Amino acid sequence: MVVACVSALGAGGGSLYGIRKSSCLTDYKIDKLTEEVRKHNDFASRIPVIEEKLRVINHRIDDLEKNK
């Protein structure tokens, strides 16, 4: 009876330890994924600005070529 109780406590404790470690790893991965999403969103918000600058540059080049 004592051996069964000790075995049950050991198995339960080991399971709780494993769940805790797994939870920490999941939290870490979610944090890293969140960082990547933020980087991507920042890049996506800058694309229209870059496109507008390219339009202006192309227009200026066209004007320079016409004045040659």
Secondary structure as a PSIPRED ss2 file (coil, helix, strand):
# PSIPRED VFORMAT (PSIPRED V4.0)

   1 M C   1.000  0.000  0.000
   2 V H   0.000  1.000  0.000
   3 V H   0.000  1.000  0.000
   4 A H   0.000  1.000  0.000
   5 C H   0.000  1.000  0.000
   6 V H   0.000  1.000  0.000
   7 S H   0.000  1.000  0.000
   8 A H   0.000  1.000  0.000
   9 L H   0.000  1.000  0.000
  10 G H   0.000  1.000  0.000
  11 A H   0.000  1.000  0.000
  12 G H   0.000  1.000  0.000
  13 G H   0.000  1.000  0.000
  14 G H   0.000  1.000  0.000
  15 S H   0.000  1.000  0.000
  16 L H   0.000  1.000  0.000
  17 Y H   0.000  1.000  0.000
  18 G H   0.000  1.000  0.000
  19 I H   0.000  1.000  0.000
  20 R H   0.000  1.000  0.000
  21 K H   0.000  1.000  0.000
  22 S H   0.000  1.000  0.000
  23 S H   0.000  1.000  0.000
  24 C H   0.000  1.000  0.000
  25 L H   0.000  1.000  0.000
  26 T H   0.000  1.000  0.000
  27 D H   0.000  1.000  0.000
  28 Y H   0.000  1.000  0.000
  29 K H   0.000  1.000  0.000
  30 I H   0.000  1.000  0.000
  31 D H   0.000  1.000  0.000
  32 K H   0.000  1.000  0.000
  33 L H   0.000  1.000  0.000
  34 T H   0.000  1.000  0.000
  35 E H   0.000  1.000  0.000
  36 E H   0.000  1.000  0.000
  37 V H   0.000  1.000  0.000
  38 R H   0.000  1.000  0.000
  39 K H   0.000  1.000  0.000
  40 H H   0.000  1.000  0.000
  41 N H   0.000  1.000  0.000
  42 D H   0.000  1.000  0.000
  43 F H   0.000  1.000  0.000
  44 A H   0.000  1.000  0.000
  45 S H   0.000  1.000  0.000
  46 R H   0.000  1.000  0.000
  47 I H   0.000  1.000  0.000
  48 P H   0.000  1.000  0.000
  49 V H   0.000  1.000  0.000
  50 I H   0.000  1.000  0.000
  51 E H   0.000  1.000  0.000
  52 E H   0.000  1.000  0.000
  53 K H   0.000  1.000  0.000
  54 L H   0.000  1.000  0.000
  55 R H   0.000  1.000  0.000
  56 V H   0.000  1.000  0.000
  57 I H   0.000  1.000  0.000
  58 N H   0.000  1.000  0.000
  59 H H   0.000  1.000  0.000
  60 R H   0.000  1.000  0.000
  61 I H   0.000  1.000  0.000
  62 D H   0.000  1.000  0.000
  63 D H   0.000  1.000  0.000
  64 L H   0.000  1.000  0.000
  65 E H   0.000  1.000  0.000
  66 K H   0.000  1.000  0.000
  67 N C   1.000  0.000  0.000
  68 K C   1.000  0.000  0.000
